[in-house]
Amino acid sequence: MSMSTGSGDATLSEINVTPLVDVMLVLLIIFMVTAPLMQQGVEVDLPQTDAAPIDSKEQDRLVLTIQKDRKIFVGETEVAREELEAKLTANEKLKRDKELYLKADRELPYGVVVDIMALLKRAGVDQVGMLTEPPPPAT
């Protein structure tokens, strides 16, 4: 709305939103490009097996990952082997649920995985689920 004072000089009181729209579109494009990059995890070459899939409703499950170079991750946080038992014992979710999912690289020696499973038992984990990949479809 503009007000007329009778002199013919009218003041324009409307806001120009074109620069705001331009900035918002640029921000939208930036977020659309970077959002898929934010979904990162720990890269592990899992063994393949015919196993029943885990319920997709368990989004907040606790996952312990062991990479080929024997780096250990709880979720996406790297943990030293010496500190692992203390970290797991202090974990509130683990105290409550007493279950954990284990992702171990297929090239790890069997003894390394068994050693970690024994450590999990000492830390109070009653149920250990081992994550695998389904085999490729037969052609």
C-alpha positions in Angstrom: 0.0 0.0 0.0 1.2 3.4 -0.7 0.0 6.6 0.8 -0.7 9.7 -1.2 0.1 13.0 0.3 -1.5 14.8 -2.5 1.7 16.0 -4.0 2.2 13.3 -6.6 5.3 11.8 -5.0 4.2 8.3 -3.8 6.4 6.2 -1.5 6.7 2.5 -2.3 6.4 0.4 0.8 6.5 -3.1 -0.8 9.3 -5.5 -0.1 11.3 -7.0 -3.0 11.4 -10.7 -2.3 13.3 -11.8 -5.4 16.7 -11.8 -3.7 15.3 -13.8 -0.8 13.9 -16.4 -3.2 17.2 -16.6 -5.0 19.1 -17.2 -1.8 16.6 -19.8 -0.6 16.8 -21.7 -3.9 20.6 -21.8 -3.7 20.4 -23.1 -0.1 17.9 -25.7 -1.1 20.2 -27.0 -3.9 23.2 -27.1 -1.5 21.2 -29.2 1.0 19.9 -31.5 -1.7 23.5 -32.2 -2.9 25.1 -32.6 0.5 22.3 -34.6 2.3 23.3 -38.0 0.7 26.9 -37.4 1.6 26.1 -37.0 5.3 24.8 -40.6 5.5 28.1 -42.3 5.9 29.1 -45.3 7.8 32.0 -47.6 8.4 33.0 -49.5 5.3 33.2 -53.2 5.8 33.2 -56.1 3.3 30.6 -58.3 4.9 30.4 -62.1 4.3 27.5 -63.2 2.2 24.9 -65.7 3.5 21.3 -66.8 3.2 19.9 -65.4 6.4 16.6 -63.8 7.4 16.7 -60.0 7.2 16.6 -58.0 10.5 13.5 -56.0 11.1 13.8 -52.5 9.6 12.1 -51.0 12.7 15.3 -51.4 14.7 16.9 -48.1 13.6 18.5 -47.4 16.9 20.4 -50.7 17.3 23.9 -50.7 18.6 26.4 -51.9 16.0 30.1 -52.9 16.6 32.1 -52.9 13.4 35.6 -54.5 12.9 37.4 -53.5 9.7 39.9 -55.5 7.8 42.8 -53.5 9.4 41.3 -54.4 12.8 40.0 -50.9 13.6 37.0 -51.2 15.9 34.0 -48.8 15.8 31.0 -48.6 18.1 28.4 -47.0 15.8 30.6 -44.6 13.8 33.0 -43.8 16.6 36.4 -45.5 16.5 37.4 -47.1 19.8 40.8 -48.6 20.7 40.8 -52.3 21.5 42.0 -51.6 25.0 39.2 -49.2 25.8 36.4 -51.3 24.2 35.3 -53.3 27.2 35.1 -50.1 29.4 33.1 -48.2 26.7 30.6 -51.1 26.3 30.2 -51.6 30.0 29.4 -47.8 30.4 27.0 -47.7 27.5 23.4 -47.1 28.8 21.6 -48.6 25.7 23.7 -51.8 26.0 23.0 -52.0 29.8 19.2 -51.7 29.0 18.9 -53.9 25.9 21.9 -56.3 26.4 22.1 -56.9 22.7 24.5 -55.7 20.0 25.0 -56.3 16.3 28.5 -57.3 15.0 29.8 -56.4 11.6 33.1 -58.1 10.9 35.0 -57.9 7.6 35.1 -61.2 5.8 39.0 -61.1 5.6 39.4 -61.0 9.4 40.8 -64.2 11.0 38.2 -66.2 12.9 40.2 -65.8 16.1 39.9 -62.0 16.1 36.1 -62.2 15.9 35.9 -64.8 18.6 38.2 -62.7 20.8 35.8 -59.7 20.4 32.8 -61.9 21.1 34.4 -63.0 24.3 35.0 -59.4 25.2 31.4 -58.6 24.5 30.3 -61.4 26.9 32.5 -59.9 29.6 31.0 -56.5 29.0 27.5 -57.9 29.7 26.2 -58.4 26.1 23.8 -61.4 26.2 22.7 -61.3 22.6 25.1 -60.8 19.6 23.6 -60.6 16.2 26.1 -61.0 13.3 25.3 -58.9 10.2 26.0 -60.3 6.8 25.1 -59.4 3.2 22.7 -61.5 1.1 24.3 -63.4 -1.7 24.1 -62.0 -5.2 21.0 -63.2 -7.2 21.6 -66.2 -9.4 21.8 -65.4 -13.1 
